[in-house]
Amino acid sequence: MEDKVAQDDEGLSLAYRLGWRIRYVVMHLFGPAQLSGQGDPHERLDRERAAKVAEARRRREERERSGR
């Protein structure tokens, strides 16, 4: 079952989503052992993606408020 972060793709281009998935799989297969907290590469990728989605939502809300 995929986590919620991987399902949330608002504001992310197809190229970014594909690249993110490739990086996620590569880190799973060839990356370091699963680490806890901030050292875990999957956690880092999830945080990066969540930040991009949050930024896209913020920009969309600003555009909607300004009436564009």
C-alpha positions as CSV (number, residue, x, y, z in Angstrom):
1,M,0.0,0.0,0.0
2,E,1.4,3.4,-1.0
3,D,1.7,6.1,1.6
4,K,-0.3,9.3,1.4
5,V,2.6,11.4,0.3
6,A,3.1,9.3,-2.8
7,Q,-0.5,9.7,-3.7
8,D,-0.6,13.5,-3.3
9,D,0.6,15.0,-6.6
10,E,-1.1,18.4,-6.7
11,G,1.2,20.8,-8.6
12,L,3.8,18.2,-9.5
13,S,4.7,17.7,-13.1
14,L,4.7,14.2,-14.7
15,A,8.4,14.4,-15.1
16,Y,8.9,15.2,-11.4
17,R,6.6,12.4,-10.3
18,L,8.4,9.9,-12.6
19,G,11.8,11.1,-11.4
20,W,10.7,10.9,-7.8
21,R,9.4,7.4,-8.2
22,I,12.6,6.3,-9.8
23,R,14.7,7.8,-7.0
24,Y,12.4,6.2,-4.4
25,V,12.8,2.7,-6.0
26,V,16.6,3.2,-6.5
27,M,17.0,4.2,-2.8
28,H,15.0,1.1,-1.8
29,L,17.1,-1.2,-3.9
30,F,20.6,0.3,-3.6
31,G,20.4,2.9,-0.9
32,P,21.5,2.6,2.7
33,A,19.8,0.4,5.3
34,Q,16.6,1.8,6.7
35,L,17.5,4.5,9.1
36,S,15.4,6.3,11.7
37,G,14.1,9.8,11.5
38,Q,15.9,12.4,9.4
39,G,18.6,9.9,8.2
40,D,16.1,7.7,6.3
41,P,16.3,8.4,2.6
42,H,12.6,7.6,2.0
43,E,11.6,10.0,4.7
44,R,13.8,12.7,3.1
45,L,12.1,12.1,-0.3
46,D,8.7,12.2,1.3
47,R,9.5,15.5,3.0
48,E,10.9,17.0,-0.2
49,R,7.7,16.0,-2.1
50,A,5.4,17.3,0.7
51,A,7.2,20.6,0.6
52,K,6.7,20.9,-3.2
53,V,3.0,20.1,-2.9
54,A,2.6,22.6,-0.1
55,E,4.3,25.3,-2.1
56,A,2.1,24.5,-5.2
57,R,-1.0,24.8,-3.0
58,R,0.2,28.1,-1.5
59,R,0.8,29.5,-5.0
60,R,-2.6,28.3,-6.2
61,E,-4.4,29.9,-3.2
62,E,-2.6,33.2,-3.8
63,R,-3.6,33.1,-7.5
64,E,-7.2,32.4,-6.5
65,R,-7.2,35.3,-4.0
66,S,-5.8,37.7,-6.4
67,G,-8.5,36.8,-9.0
68,R,-6.3,35.6,-11.8
